[in-house]
């Protein structure tokens, strides 16, 4: 039993010594894929209204606020907009 326990423990110690990220994390970084790691902390220095501007001739952006939107209003917004991605941001 001891040799069977020694091999996994040795491989774990060697893996921990080489780095904490897994092989898939290293592969993502090596290929330069865009990836937002859930373990990392990010400081938010800008608010969403500053970076979410429509292009010159596009309609204004639809904003869902916590205080003034009803469920019917949200359903109408989702059914009449052409895009299918809605960012969720923290209000200040």
LINMOQUI-V984578 format. One record per backbone hydrogen bond with DSSP energy under -1.0 kcal/mol. CO is the residue of the C=O (numbers start at 1). NH is the residue of the N-H. Records with the same first field share a line. If there is no record, write none. Layout:
# LINMOQUI-V984578
CO = NH  NH
This chain:
# LINMOQUI-V984578
1 = 5
2 = 6
3 = 7
5 = 9
6 = 10
7 = 11
8 = 12
9 = 13
10 = 14
11 = 15
12 = 16
13 = 17
14 = 18
15 = 19
22 = 26
23 = 27
24 = 28
25 = 29
26 = 30
27 = 31
28 = 33
47 = 50
48 = 52
51 = 53
55 = 58
65 = 69
70 = 74
71 = 75
72 = 76
73 = 77
74 = 78
75 = 79
76 = 80
77 = 81
